[in-house]
Amino acid sequence: GIRWANQAGTFKWNSVVNDRLFVNTTLSASGYDYFLYVDVANNTRWNSHIANIGLKSDFTYFVKPGSELNFGVGITGYNFNPGNFEVQAAQPSPRVSSVRNSSEFILYGSHDVELGDQWKLDYGIRMSAWANSGNSFEFIFNESGVATDTLYFDQGETYGRYVNLEPRLALRYMIGDNGSLKASYSRNVQNVHM
């Protein structure tokens, strides 16, 4: 009674703009479904689904030997069904969990630079902007975790916006030819998991 399906596809275009600038552009899409059947013959099942489609461009610019800039931009659209019961009938089954549509926009830049023969510094920042859009509904819970109200969002209405900055810093010191000491700091946000 358990089935799943997974589809994925990617188109990638690499371009040499000039002797210092390179561009990688990627169009990707994926979909995943998980089914738990209570009646396989009648296609009565619980279904969970996640799908996305995204477009991004990554740029690499060689300033000079030992100094490299990396920057890029991307946008991804998501569709989530956290899990609902489906019965094959004339009327669709009522949804217990709302299907959700979201979009994410990212912009980033970093500088990788060698500081002499032994030191290397990599620093940068990434900005992510996330937004949910209707047609959907969200439950309001009290401090005990009991649903007390429901918010409804019309088709195309935006809610749940989040903008995050994600700084990164890494430093490396070479010890001879076969060793190094490294220290790094980064702040990462995974909006899909939130």
C-alpha positions as CSV (number, residue, x, y, z in Angstrom):
1,G,0.0,0.0,0.0
2,I,3.0,2.3,-0.1
3,R,4.1,3.9,-3.4
4,W,6.1,6.9,-4.4
5,A,7.1,8.7,-7.6
6,N,10.0,11.0,-8.3
7,Q,10.7,13.1,-11.5
8,A,13.6,15.5,-12.1
9,G,15.0,17.4,-15.0
10,T,17.7,20.0,-15.6
11,F,18.9,22.1,-18.6
12,K,22.2,23.8,-18.2
13,W,23.9,26.4,-20.4
14,N,27.5,27.4,-19.8
15,S,28.9,30.4,-21.5
16,V,32.3,32.1,-21.8
17,V,31.5,35.8,-22.1
18,N,35.2,36.8,-22.3
19,D,38.5,35.7,-20.9
20,R,37.5,36.7,-17.4
21,L,33.7,36.2,-17.1
22,F,31.9,32.9,-17.2
23,V,28.2,32.3,-16.8
24,N,26.3,29.1,-15.9
25,T,22.5,29.2,-16.3
26,T,20.3,26.4,-15.0
27,L,16.6,25.6,-15.5
28,S,15.6,22.8,-13.2
29,A,12.3,21.1,-12.2
30,S,11.4,18.2,-9.8
31,G,8.4,16.5,-8.3
32,Y,8.0,14.0,-5.6
33,D,4.8,12.1,-4.5
34,Y,4.3,9.8,-1.6
35,F,1.2,7.6,-1.5
36,L,-0.2,5.5,1.4
37,Y,-3.1,3.4,0.1
38,V,-6.0,2.1,2.2
39,D,-7.7,0.6,-0.9
40,V,-5.5,0.1,-3.9
41,A,-8.3,-1.2,-6.2
42,N,-10.4,1.9,-5.7
43,N,-7.4,4.3,-5.6
44,T,-8.2,5.5,-2.0
45,R,-5.1,6.9,-0.6
46,W,-3.2,9.5,1.5
47,N,-1.0,11.7,-0.7
48,S,1.9,14.0,0.0
49,H,3.5,16.1,-2.8
50,I,6.3,18.6,-3.3
51,A,7.4,20.1,-6.6
52,N,9.5,23.0,-7.8
53,I,10.8,24.7,-10.9
54,G,13.7,27.1,-10.8
55,L,15.9,29.3,-13.0
56,K,19.3,30.6,-11.8
57,S,22.4,32.2,-13.3
58,D,25.8,31.9,-11.6
59,F,28.7,34.2,-12.7
60,T,32.4,33.8,-12.1
61,Y,34.7,36.8,-12.7
62,F,38.5,36.5,-12.5
63,V,39.7,39.9,-11.3
64,K,43.4,38.8,-11.4
65,P,45.3,35.6,-10.5
66,G,44.4,34.8,-6.9
67,S,41.2,37.0,-6.9
68,E,37.9,35.6,-8.0
69,L,34.3,37.1,-7.7
70,N,31.3,34.8,-7.7
71,F,27.8,36.2,-7.8
72,G,24.4,35.1,-9.0
73,V,20.6,35.4,-9.0
74,G,17.8,32.8,-9.0
75,I,14.1,32.3,-8.6
76,T,12.2,29.1,-7.7
77,G,8.5,28.3,-7.4
78,Y,7.3,25.6,-5.1
79,N,4.0,23.6,-4.7
80,F,3.5,21.6,-1.5
81,N,0.7,19.2,-0.4
82,P,1.7,18.3,3.2
83,G,-0.7,15.4,3.1
84,N,-4.4,14.8,2.4
85,F,-6.7,11.8,2.0
86,E,-8.0,11.2,-1.5
87,V,-11.1,9.1,-2.4
88,Q,-12.0,8.5,-6.1
89,A,-15.5,9.8,-6.2
90,A,-17.6,12.4,-8.0
91,Q,-16.9,15.0,-5.3
92,P,-13.3,15.8,-4.3
93,S,-12.3,14.9,-0.8
94,P,-12.2,17.8,1.7
95,R,-8.6,19.0,2.5
96,V,-7.3,18.7,6.0
97,S,-4.0,20.3,5.2
98,S,-3.8,23.3,2.8
99,V,-1.9,22.9,-0.5
100,R,0.7,25.7,-0.5
101,N,2.4,27.6,-3.2
102,S,5.6,29.5,-2.5
103,S,8.3,31.4,-4.4
104,E,11.9,32.1,-3.4
105,F,14.2,34.8,-4.9
106,I,18.0,34.6,-4.2
107,L,20.8,37.0,-4.8
108,Y,24.4,36.4,-3.7
109,G,28.0,37.5,-4.1
110,S,31.4,36.4,-2.7
111,H,35.1,37.2,-3.1
112,D,37.7,34.5,-3.0
113,V,41.2,36.0,-2.6
114,E,44.7,34.7,-1.9
115,L,46.6,36.8,0.7
116,G,50.2,35.7,0.0
117,D,51.4,32.2,-0.3
118,Q,49.8,30.8,2.8
119,W,46.6,32.7,3.5
120,K,43.3,32.6,1.6
121,L,40.1,34.5,2.5
122,D,36.6,33.8,1.2
123,Y,33.8,36.2,2.2
124,G,30.3,36.9,0.9
125,I,26.7,37.3,1.5
126,R,23.5,35.7,0.2
127,M,20.0,37.2,0.4
128,S,16.9,35.1,0.2
129,A,13.3,36.4,-0.1
130,W,10.5,33.9,0.5
131,A,6.7,34.4,0.0
132,N,3.7,32.1,0.2
133,S,0.7,32.8,-2.0
134,G,-3.0,31.6,-2.0
135,N,-5.4,29.9,-2.6
136,S,-4.7,28.4,0.8
137,F,-5.6,28.3,4.4
138,E,-3.6,28.4,7.7
139,F,-4.7,27.3,11.2
140,I,-4.1,29.5,14.2
141,F,-3.0,27.6,17.3
142,N,-3.2,28.6,21.0
143,E,-0.3,28.1,23.4
144,S,-1.5,24.5,24.0
145,G,-1.3,23.6,20.3
146,V,-5.1,23.5,19.7
147,A,-6.4,25.0,16.5
148,T,-8.6,28.0,17.4
149,D,-9.1,29.8,14.1
150,T,-8.4,29.5,10.4
151,L,-7.0,32.2,8.0
152,Y,-8.0,32.0,4.3
153,F,-6.0,33.5,1.5
154,D,-7.5,34.1,-2.0
155,Q,-5.9,33.0,-5.2
156,G,-2.7,35.0,-5.8
157,E,-2.8,36.7,-2.3
158,T,0.7,36.9,-0.8
159,Y,1.3,36.0,2.9
160,G,4.1,34.8,5.0
161,R,7.0,36.9,3.6
162,Y,10.5,36.3,4.9
163,V,13.8,38.1,3.9
164,N,17.0,36.8,5.3
165,L,20.7,37.7,5.0
166,E,23.2,34.9,5.1
167,P,26.8,36.1,5.6
168,R,29.8,33.8,5.0
169,L,33.4,34.1,6.0
170,A,36.2,31.5,5.6
171,L,39.9,31.8,6.3
172,R,42.6,29.2,5.4
173,Y,46.3,29.0,6.4
174,M,48.5,26.5,4.6
175,I,50.9,24.4,6.8
176,G,53.4,23.0,4.3
177,D,52.3,21.2,1.2
178,N,49.9,18.8,2.9
179,G,48.1,20.6,5.7
180,S,46.1,23.6,6.5
181,L,44.2,25.3,9.4
182,K,40.7,26.6,8.6
183,A,38.2,28.7,10.3
184,S,34.8,29.7,9.0
185,Y,31.5,31.3,9.9
186,S,28.2,31.1,8.0
187,R,24.5,31.8,8.7
188,N,22.2,29.5,6.6
189,V,18.4,29.6,6.1
190,Q,16.4,26.7,4.7
191,N,13.0,28.2,4.0
192,V,11.6,24.9,2.6
193,H,12.1,23.2,6.0
194,M,10.5,26.1,7.8
